[in-house]
Amino acid sequence: MTDRADRRTALAAGLAEVEARIDAACASAGRARQDVALVVVTKTFPASDVILLRDLGVTDVGENKVQEAAAKSGAEAFAGLRLHLIGRLQSNKALAAGALADVVHSLDRERLIGPLARGRAGRAVQLGATEAGTLPVLLQISLDGDPSRGGVTAENLERLAEAVLASPLRLAGVMAVPPPGAEAGAAFATLAELAGRVRRLAPEATWISAGMSGDLETAVANGATHLRVGSAILGSRSPFR
Ligand SMILES: *Cc1c(COP(=O)(O)O)cnc(C)c1O
């Protein structure tokens, strides 16, 4: 077999394993499988992997860094896929992020709203406004109140939600990563409660982005609607890539 055929086989096996885990988690939580979306996190992996994943039926992929995503986008890797930006956004990358992403999971401060909306508006001009629509964003929440790793604190959540609601962006829901050392069940239960606070302001903001390779079952049990899974499908990430 060629290297590419080998890689396709490995990715297909990883996907099948994760799909089986999600099916089982939905069954034991009494949830419908179609209510949980899988975002395959392709950060650090090449555009060729993204293309293989699309051939295998993946519809949604996640990237952390705007620059890396832009490079893969230049290689046409995301054609026909929804690109989710899931990493912490630097203010000076927000304009490019708004132009590139189909969903942004990591809006955590008001300062990002203007450039994200302007980036999206620029793309709308390019694509035709109806095709581009509005950019769905999730509020990334800091579950331990330590802002150094990104995320809005619970006390500032409603204020940030109101600012998004007053903007051209579409408030779609919330996202979080459990703090280091935290128990995933407790972290995702807190996130579910905070998601409810956002829904009181914006009933249509129903998405909960939570759960990675190691804790997706716990996230499904706590109401996650979007799982962000990388290494369980693509293998471990090399720091040297
Ligand atoms: C890398 C990353 C993931 C995927 O993590 P895995 O453990 O590889 O599944 C999910 N969410 C965010 C924010 C990430 O940075």
The ligand as an SDF file (V2000), in Angstrom:
LIG
                    3D

 15 15  0  0  0  0  0  0  0  0999 V2000
   -6.3320   20.3720   20.5870 C   0  0  0  0  0  0  0  0  0  0  0  0
   -7.6790   20.7390   21.0760 C   0  0  0  0  0  0  0  0  0  0  0  0
   -8.7090   19.7950   21.0980 C   0  0  0  0  0  0  0  0  0  0  0  0
   -8.5270   18.3460   20.7120 C   0  0  0  0  0  0  0  0  0  0  0  0
   -7.8630   17.6730   21.7390 O   0  0  0  0  0  0  0  0  0  0  0  0
   -7.5990   16.0830   21.6750 P   0  0  0  0  0  0  0  0  0  0  0  0
   -7.2400   15.7430   23.0610 O   0  0  0  0  0  0  0  0  0  0  0  0
   -6.4990   15.8900   20.6960 O   0  0  0  0  0  0  0  0  0  0  0  0
   -8.8620   15.4480   21.2300 O   0  0  0  0  0  0  0  0  0  0  0  0
   -9.9670   20.2200   21.5170 C   0  0  0  0  0  0  0  0  0  0  0  0
  -10.1820   21.4890   21.9050 N   0  0  0  0  0  0  0  0  0  0  0  0
   -9.2160   22.4210   21.8930 C   0  0  0  0  0  0  0  0  0  0  0  0
   -9.5270   23.8030   22.3350 C   0  0  0  0  0  0  0  0  0  0  0  0
   -7.9330   22.0710   21.4890 C   0  0  0  0  0  0  0  0  0  0  0  0
   -6.9740   22.9970   21.5140 O   0  0  0  0  0  0  0  0  0  0  0  0
  1  2  1  0
  2  3  1  0
  2 14  2  0
  3  4  1  0
  3 10  2  0
  4  5  1  0
  5  6  1  0
  6  7  2  0
  6  8  1  0
  6  9  1  0
 10 11  1  0
 11 12  2  0
 12 13  1  0
 12 14  1  0
 14 15  1  0
M  END
$$$$
